Amino acid sequence: MPSIENLLFAAGLLLLLSAVISKLSDRLGVPALLFFLIIGMLAGSEGIGGIYFNNAFVAASLGIVALMFILFAGGFDTSLKDIRHVLAPGVVLSTMGVILTALVVAVASVFWLKFSWAEGLLLGSIVSSTDAAAVFSVLRSQKASLRGKLQPLLELESGSNDPIAVFLTLSIIRLIQCPSSPPLGLLPSFVLNVGLGIFIGWLFGRGIIIIINRVKLAHEGLYPALLFSLIFLTYTTAHEIEGNGFLAVYLAGIIVGNANLIHKKTLKNFLEGFAWLMQIIMFLTLGLLVFPSHIVPIVGIGLLISVVLMFIARPLSVWICLSLAKFNWREKTIIAWVGLRGAVPIILATFPLLAGIPKAEMIFNIVFFIVLTSILLQGTSVPQVARWLKVDAPFKNKSTQPIELTDRKLIHAQLEDVIVPFNSPVVGRSVVEVKLPVQSLIVLVCRDENFFIPNGATILNGGDVLWVLAGKNDLKKMNKILGVRSSKD
């Protein structure tokens, strides 16, 4: 039994290698996720590290925790303004698209791999969803950008289709374990699962905003810990009442990320860093779990299913689901090609192992090979394929504003100083509690001849001099809110 010091040293070394090698991925144009998997495999019992790990329960548990934060961070960074116009096609892709993909893979498995229909549907369900972590990572780490509505659609789909794949996988496992159960009985369960997930996501999303803005913590560094706990509660509450926890945390992330929030910049940086840490841990763990010698015998089978998935199942589901949407053939082609598979299918492949399903180990190895193929082939070629199809766009880093309460761009703005009257209704209230005009920023506060940059938690005092960046109309609204009398009064 290795000592805790040895375990910590091994964990630290693996994390260090992953963080350093991720820099190499940018130069080679290969997704960092692939390197994380390879490092895990090399560190495993059949690699140079010699670390024996064969605990599917631990791997699945770590994967669930990691997905919670990856999905919340993805939702937090999703702009409602961007996805509003792609909401309908995104929902269709994340539901019907997943089901159609699973069915096509199931047919191929039954006729070519001689699987039973239940086993074929299980394999299809496991690999049916695109992976949020993989899509977010590839598009951003490779500085790839797609024009128009394509990128918001892909990010929305990849963030919202995992819950459907999880539900399908668990449902097929139940059917295999209880063959007498009627398949149509899954429909009410599906509606309840998704409905409760949406409700809990909305409820906790609004609740997180209220709690973070109202709780006056002594230190700014405690707010990430507070958010950490609320994400856990969102997922577990949805799960306990038979709702979809992954859908709940993703929706909550969207709601919270699009709200005025105290210390929003701090929370955003925390989520981004923690999501990367979760991705590294998740892929390292899954890399440790696989035995390369078990992958070799199924290379031919895995390659066959990979081809079916990438060139038949995914394109067919995309073209059917988007048949009524206003996307041309070039755009539909790139949407089909960016259907990356990542850690989610591998995590789902551990569920049959835990349930003791026949052929579970074979399914796990096939899924692992499919993910490797998808990341290596699709992940590395996204920028090139986008250029060939002429759907690429110049990459733009998202700009951040110095004030936390809004990230909207101001047009025709001017900087003016406004004095808060001593009898103003906003005295004693925090900035986030004051309903400021949408396109206005308090960039500086002068109090007792001292200047400082405010944040959402800053309490306004009578006599404060506020340097406000806003348009003329918004400045008039600001004066009215602050109770400043005009010369005409």
N, C-alpha and C positions, 0 to 999 in steps of 0.2 A: 504494500500500500504506500504510494508516494506521499511525502509530507506536504503540508499546505504551502510551504515555501517553494517546493519544486513545482507544484501546480500553478502557483502565482507566477513563477519564472516562465513556465511554458506559455501561460496565457499572455503575459506581457510581451514575450518574444513574438508570438503569433500576431498579436495586435500591431506591434511595431512593424513587422514585415508587411502586413496588409496595408498599413497606412503609407509606408514608404513606396511599396510597389504600385500603389494606386496612382502615384505620380507617373510611373512608366506607362500606364494605360492611356493617358492623354497623348503621349508621344506616338504610341503605336496605333492608336485609334481602336483599341480593344477595350470593351467594357471592364471596369474594375471588378465587377461581380465575378467574372470568369477567373480572375487572379485569386480572389478570395476562396473560391471553390478549390482551385488547384493547390493552394497553400494548405487547405484543410486536408486534401487527399495525400499530399506529400508528408504531412505531419502524422497521418494515420498509421495503423498497425502494419500496413503493407508499403508504407513510404519510409523515408529516411528518419522520420521522427519516432516511429515505433509506438505511437500512442494508441492503445487499444480502446475503442469506443464503439459500443454496440447497443446503446440504450435508446430505442425509438421513442420511449415516453419522454425522456429528457429533451431529445431533439424536437419533438412536437411541441412540448411546453415552451421551450425557448422560442420556437418559431411563432407561436401564437402571441407571445408577449412582444416580440419584435414587430410582427405585423400590425399590432395595435398602434404602436407609435409611428410606424412608417405610414400607415393609412391616415392617422390623425395629422401628421406633419404634411402629407400630401394635400389633405383637405384644407389645412390652415393656409397653405401657399396657393390655393386655387381661388381665383377671382370670380365672383358671381357675375360680374360684368362680362367676363370672357366666355363663361359657359352658358350664359342665359340663352344664347342663340343656337346652341348645339345640345340643349337639354333633351329634346325629343329623340334625335338619332342616337345620342349617347345612352339613354335609357334602353332603347330598343337593342342596341349592340350589347349592352351589359346583361341583358336578359335572354332575348331570343337568340342573339348571336352565340351566347354560351351554350344554350341548349342544342342549336343546330350543329355547332362544332363537336359537341359530345356525341351526337347521333352519327355523324359521318365517321368519326374515329371508331365508334362502336361497330359500325358495319364493316370497316376494314379489318378490325380485330377478329370479328367472328369469321369472316370468309378467308382471311389469309393467315391468322394466327391460331385458328381453330379454338378460340375462346367461346365460352357460353355467352348468351346475350347479356346476362347479368355482369359477367366479368368484363365484357367489351364495353358496356355502359359505365362500369366503374373506372376503367382506364380512360375512357373519353371524358368523363366528368372531372377526373383529376387534372387533365391537361387542357381543359376547356377555356380557362380564363387567362387573359393576359396579365402580366405581373406589374403592379404599380411600381415596386422598387426598381425593376429592370427598366421599365419605360422612362421613369423620371431620371434614373441614373444615366442611361444612354443618351437621351436628348440633351441633358445638361453637361455631362462630363465631356462629351464629344463636341460641345458647342454647336449642336445641330438645332436648326430651327425650321419649322414648316410654316408655310404661308396661310393666311386667312384663318379659317375655323378649324384647320386640321389638328394643330397642336392642342388646343383646348378640348377638342373631341376625344383625342387619344388619351389625354390625361384623365378626363372624366370617366371614360370607359374603363381604363385600367385600374382606377381607384374604386370603382363601384361594381365591378363584375366578380370580384373575389367572393363576396357573400353568396352569390348564386352557385358558384362552383363548390363552395363548402357545403351548402345545403344539399346539392345533388349527390356529392360524394357520401355524406353521412346517410342520406336516404337510401342509396343503392346498397350500402353496407348493411343497413337494417333489413332490406329486402332479401339479401343473400342469407342473412342469419335467420330470417323468418319468412321462408318462401310462401307461406300461406297468406301473408299480408297483401291486400289489394293495392296495386300500383296507383289507382286513381285516388286512393286515400292520402296520397302525398299532396294533392292540390290544396285542400284546406290548410294543411300544415304549412305549406309554402306561403300562402297568403298571410297567415298569422305570423310566421317567422319574419317576413319582410315588413309587414305592417307595424309590428311591435318594434322592429329595428329602427324604422323611420321615426316612430313616435318617441322612443327613448333618445334617439340622436337629436331630435329637435328639442325635446324637453331639457336634456342635459346641456346641450349647446347654449340655450338661453340661460340656464342656471349657472354655467361656468362663467359667462360674461358678468352676471350680477355678482357672483361671489368674488371674482378677481377684482372687480371695480369697487366693491363695497368693503371688503376686508382690508383693514389698514395694518399691513404687516410691518414690523420694525425694520426689516432689511430687504432690499430689492432681490437679493439672492434666494429668498424664500419663495418667491412667486413661481419659479420653475418647479419646486417641490410641490407646491399647491396644485399646479396644473397636472403634474405627474399623478398625483392621487386621484384627481377628478377624471382623468382618462381611464384609470383602472376601474373606477366606480361606474363609468359609462358602459364599459364593455361587460363587466360582471353583472350589472343590473339587467341589461338586455338579455344576457345569456340565462340568468336565473328564471326569467319569466318566459322562456322559450322564444325570445326574439333573436334577431341576427346582430351579434355584438360587433362584428366587423363593419357592417353597414352603419350601425349606430355611431361608432367612433369616427368614421369617415365623414358622415353628415355633421356631427358635432364639430369636427375640425373646420369644415366649410363655414358653418355659422359663426364660430368664434373668430376665425381668421378674417372675416369680412365685417367685424364689428369694431367700434371704438373701444380700445382696451388699454388699461394702465400697463406700462412697461412692455408694450407690444414688441418693441425691438429686441428687448432682452429675451422674451419668450420665443420669438422667432429664431434667434440665434441658438437658443437652447435646443429647440425642436430639430433644427437642421443638423446640429452636431450629434444629438442623441440618435436621430434616425440613421445617420451614417454608422454610428457605433453599433446599433442594432443590426444593420445590414451586414457589417463585418462579422459580428458574432454569429449571426444566423447562417451565413454562407460557410464560415469556418466549421461550425458544428455539423452542418449537412455534408461538408467535404470529409470530415472525420468519420461520419456514419457509413459512408459508402466504402465497399471493398472493390478496388479496381479489377481484381481477378474475376469478380462476379459480373463485371460489365462486359468483358471481352466476349463471352459466349452469346450475348444478345445484341451484338453490334449490328448484325444484319437485320434483325427484327426491329431494333430501335431506329435504324436508318429508314426502314420502310415506313414506319409510323410517323417519323419526322417529316418525310416527303409528303405523306398524305395530309398531315396537319398544316404544313406551311404552304403547299401548293394546291390543295383541294379543299380541305375543311374550312380553314380560315378565309380564303378568298370567297368561297361559296356563301358562307354565312354573312360576310360583309356585303356582297353584292345583293343578296336577298334582303337583308335588313335595311340597306340604304337605297333600295329600288325607288322609293318615293321621295328621297331627300335630294336636295339640289347639289349633288357632288358629281363631277365629271369622271370619266374612266381613269384619268391620271390620279385623281385624288382618292378614288376607291382603291386603286392599286397600292398606293403607299399606305393607306389605312390597313389594308390586308397584310402588307409586309412588316409593319411595325407591331404585329401581334406577338411580341416577345413573351417567352415563357421564362420564369425565374424561380425564386425560392418557393412560391406558393404551391406549385404542383409537387415539388419534392416534399414539402411539409404535409400536403394532403396524402401523399403516397405512404407516409408513416402511419396513417389511420388504419388501413387494412392490416398492416403489420401488428398493430396493437389489438385489432379485433380478431386476429387469427384467421383471416380469410384465405382460402386456397389460392395459390399462385401469387400471394401478396409480395413475396420477395422478388419474383420475376417482374411484377408490375412496378415495384420500386426501382429496380435497375433500369427498366425501359424508360421510366419517367426521368430518371437522372440523366440518361443518355440524350433524351429529347431536349432537356433543358440545356445541356452542354452544346448541342447542335444549334439550338435556337440562338443562344447568346453569341456563339462563335460566328455563325453565318449571318443571321439577321442583324444582330447587334452591331457588328463591325461594318455592315454595309449600308446602314440607314442614310448617312450623308450622301454617299455615291448614288444610291437608288433615287433619292429625292432630287438630286441634280439631273439625273437621266430623265426623270419624269417632269422636270421643270416645275416642281412644287416646293423647292427650297426657298428660304428667306434669309436675309442677313441676320446673324445671331446678335441678340441684344441682351446685355445683362440687365436684370431688373434694378432700377434705381431705387434707393431708399431715401426717405425724407428724414431730416434731423428731428422732427417732432413725431411722436409716436402715434398720435391720434388719427392721422390720415395719411394716405399715400397717393392722394389725388394730385394731379398736376394743375397748377394755377395758371390762368391766362389773363393777360392785361391786369396784373396785380401791382399793388404799390405798398410800400412799407411806411406805416404811420404809427406814432405813439399815442396811446390812449390811457388816460388816468382813470383808475377805478375809484368812483366816489365812495366816501366813507359810509354812506347810507345805501350803497348798491345792494340789490337782492342777491348778488353772487358772492358777497363777502362771506368767508367761512366755508365756501364750497370748493371742491376740487375741480380742476379743469375738465376732467372727463364727465362730471355731473352737469356742467354748463352746456346747454344745447347751442353750440357755436354754429355759425353758418357753415355749410358743407365745404365751400372752397375758401377757407380761411385758416391761418396758422398763427399761433402765438409763438414767435421765434425767440423772444427775449423778455425777461422781466427785470425791472430795476426796483429794488426795495432797500430803503435806508442807504442809498448811494452805492449799493452793491448790485452787480449784474449777475444773472445766472440764467441758464437755459432750463425752461420748465419741462415737466412731463405730465402725464395724465393724473398723477397723484398730487401735484402741486396745489396747495390751498391758496386761494386768492384773498388778499388783504386789502382793506381800504387804503388808498394812497399809492397802491402799486402802479407803476408805469409799465404798460404792456406794449411791446413793439409787435404790431400786428401786420402780417402779410396777407392782403386780400384785395379784391376788386372794390370799386367805389360803392356799389350796391350792398356788398357784404359788409363793408365798413360801417354803413349806415345801420344795418341790422345789428352789428356788433355793439355799436354805441347804445342802441335801444335795449339790448339784452343787459348791458352793463349798467344801464340807468344813467347814461351820460346825456345831459341836456344840450340841445343844439342852441346856437345863437338866436334862432328864431323864437325859442321858448322864453 
